[in-house]
Amino acid sequence: MAKTITLAAAPTTAELYSKAVGGLLPVIGKPAKVAVDATVPDTAYRLTDVHVDPDALQAYCRATGQRFGATLPITYPFVLQFPLVMKLMTSAEFPFGAVGSVHMTNTVERTRPIGVDEPLTIVTRAENLREHRKGLLIDAVSEISVGNELVTTQVATFLKQQRTSLSDEPRGPEPKASTPPPPDSILTVDLGRIRQYAAASGDRNPIHMGNLPAKAFGFPKAIAHGMWSAAAAVANVEAQLPDAVTYSVRFGKPILLPAKVNLYTTRADGGFDISILDRRKGFPHLTATTRAN
């Protein structure tokens, strides 16, 4: 039977990342290969009476270009639930490690904007372990409520890279590199900006913090957080979103720092289609949609 553990306070990210890196160590760490029928944790983690820190929110808005106002940006619930996701992924029950997992997609389903001053309850659980051509996927689901009212559901899907029964399926044609059309705007980001985002969001994954730690995990340079790009991409249309809206994001190739990337925003039926493309070769760093619920 599923159980819910109510935490007295949000765990610190320093503590969580120390534990996450420990999960990579031989013998004491998580297994290198995970069975497709591995057990999904039946423990949910809960925080009550969560209050937004206005200074942290303002720093987040500076780092992402989001507006700082009386309600939370649509992507900010990811920040609020992130310590619980890390607590879940660093638990002994979770089938694979937090560091090294790839954030593939992210969906925020909002029923109404959240007031900055509203006390929140957040409950986070894992579900839906399944195969993917590149490995195994699992969802971290967080429900954010004001009193008994569910106001936002945040779903982050993570990939553990390994061979599976789907690995030999046809991949389809590799998209051809081509110069993209003129952008609606250009996003500029460097390591300083990403470190500002890391401090504001609490996401201090080593791959974002410097070139040397990023190289240790297989990247040529430090990369931008996917959720930084998700926030920066929607910032210009945030004020035009309806109260009840779903923001769905698929992450592509990582943004190597420093970078200038093309941002495209197209009005679509019930919302916007958004993309961030490489300026020279046109491959996607991010594709996203907003749709009214």
Secondary structure, 3 states (H helix, E strand, C coil): CCEEEECCCCCCHHHHHHHHHHCCCCCCCCCCCCCCCCCCCCEEEEEEEECCCHHHHHHHHHHHCCCCCCECCCCHHHHHHHHHHHHHHCCCCCCCCCCCCEEEEEEEEECCCCECCCCEEEEEEEEEEEEECCEEEEEEEEEEEECCEEEEEEEEEEEEECCCCCCCCCCCCCCCCCCCCCCCEEEEECHHHHHHHHHHHCCCCHHHHCHHHHHHCCCCCCECCHHHHHHHHHHHHHHHCCCCEEEEEEECCCCECCEEEEEEEEEECCEEEEEEEECCCCCEEEEEEEEEC
